[in-house]
Amino acid sequence: MMTLTLKDYASEVGQVRAGERLGVTQIAISKAVRSGRDIVVHITDDGKVSAFESKPFPAKSKKIKSARTLQTNSITGG
C-alpha cells in the first residue's frame, strides 16, 4: 500500500484524474488542496484508491458559528 497527501497525489496524477478516482469533481480536489485540508490518499497494491481526512473533534469553526447564531437569535428575538 502507498500513502500520499492529497496534494502530492493530485500533483502526480492531476486533479481531474484524482477526482475521478476518488468519486469527486476536480473542483472539490482543488478546493481541498488550496484550503490545506489534512487528507491522506491510500493506494492499495491492486490499484484501489481511497482518501481519509483527519480533523479535530469537535471542529472549532462549528462552535464559533453556533455561538454567533445563539448571540444573533438572542438579539433579534429569533
C-alpha positions, 0 to 999 in steps of 0.5 A: 500500500502507498500513502500520499497527501492529497496534494502530492497525489493530485500533483502526480496524477492531476486533479481531474484524474484524482477526482475521478478516482476518488468519486469527486469533481476536480473542483472539490480536489482543488478546493481541498488542496488550496484550503490545506485540508489534512487528507491522506490518499491510500493506494492499495497494491491492486490499484484501489484508491481511497482518501481519509481526512483527519480533523479535530473533534469537535471542529472549532469553526462549528462552535464559533458559528453556533455561538454567533447564531445563539448571540444573533437569535438572542438579539433579534428575538429569533 
